[in-house]
Amino acid sequence: MVNQSENFKGYRDPARTKLQELGIRVWSDVIMNTTQGTFEGIVLPRSETADEFHVVLKLKSGYNIGVRFDNIVSAKEVGYKQAVYKIPEGTFPTDPSKP
């Protein structure tokens, strides 16, 4: 079971509250209706130091967009798949022939 903080990883109020109200969590595949149009994508986690006003979507085109929380009219979760990712530990490869 995923704990509550993982459902909204990196999000702070007011964007976090908006996601909770809509029943949307990080890694949800969503259809989001906004004042600027309708977007389909995956809700991405945020850096803890990122601003608290935007929800980040990974669109099917591969682009990421930020949607300001107060522009979100409605959203529907149409799927969910938690991504497991880790930055590999180790040394960064270097090429001695390059500066």
VOGU-3710 file (C-alpha; in Angstrom, 3 decimals, decimal comma):
1> mvnqsenfkg> 0,000/0,000/0,000  1,313/3,436/-0,939  1,306/5,944/1,905  -0,611/9,210/1,573  2,487/11,393/1,038  3,549/9,222/-1,918  0,164/9,850/-3,562  1,065/13,548/-3,824  4,871/13,393/-3,952  6,406/16,855/-3,965
11> yrdpartklq> 3,103/18,729/-4,113  2,293/21,396/-1,545  -0,841/23,406/-0,931  -2,737/24,736/-2,788  -1,979/22,316/-5,685  -1,938/19,323/-3,302  -5,382/20,211/-1,936  -6,737/20,532/-5,485  -5,416/17,052/-6,369  -6,960/15,615/-3,190
21> elgirvwsdv> -10,328/17,253/-3,926  -10,303/15,746/-7,426  -9,165/12,298/-6,227  -6,078/12,494/-8,447  -2,687/11,169/-7,336  0,816/11,226/-8,738  1,238/8,725/-11,616  -2,488/8,899/-12,463  -3,381/8,876/-16,140  -5,885/11,732/-16,311
31> imnttqgtfe> -8,151/13,761/-18,514  -7,953/17,285/-17,103  -10,397/20,021/-18,061  -9,005/23,510/-17,508  -9,911/27,075/-18,361  -7,345/26,746/-21,170  -8,621/23,478/-22,672  -8,589/19,742/-22,052  -5,335/17,846/-21,539  -4,609/14,123/-21,280
41> givlprseta> -1,501/12,859/-19,569  0,185/11,460/-16,493  0,472/13,486/-13,291  4,182/13,700/-12,496  5,747/14,127/-9,053  7,247/17,514/-8,212  10,457/18,556/-6,595  9,849/19,524/-2,970  11,322/22,954/-3,783  9,138/23,578/-6,858
51> defhvvlklk> 6,368/26,159/-6,661  3,143/25,153/-4,975  0,734/26,427/-7,628  1,170/24,013/-10,562  0,324/20,400/-11,352  2,702/18,837/-13,887  1,361/16,618/-16,665  3,376/14,442/-19,053  1,418/14,641/-22,290  1,222/11,770/-24,769
61> sgynigvrfd> 3,404/13,872/-27,102  6,192/13,602/-24,518  6,043/17,249/-23,495  5,525/18,267/-19,872  3,188/21,110/-18,989  2,365/22,885/-15,759  -1,297/23,590/-15,076  -2,029/26,223/-12,456  -4,261/24,717/-9,750  -6,944/27,412/-10,015
71> nivsakevgy> -7,292/26,822/-13,773  -8,313/23,177/-13,226  -12,079/22,833/-13,672  -12,303/19,034/-13,359  -10,191/15,934/-13,786  -10,874/12,240/-14,175  -8,438/9,436/-13,408  -8,616/6,967/-16,298  -5,682/4,817/-15,245  -2,836/4,479/-12,789
81> kqavykipeg> 0,589/2,908/-12,902  3,193/3,847/-10,353  6,577/4,371/-11,923  9,583/3,050/-10,085  12,673/5,016/-10,873  16,060/5,492/-9,316  19,053/7,532/-10,341  21,903/5,044/-10,651  24,724/5,367/-8,156  28,286/5,445/-9,384
91> tfptdpskp> 30,823/7,573/-11,112  29,985/9,636/-14,124  31,856/8,443/-17,238  34,421/10,901/-18,537  36,392/11,149/-21,748  39,986/12,283/-21,108  40,230/13,583/-24,692  37,538/16,195/-23,988  37,789/19,253/-21,738
//
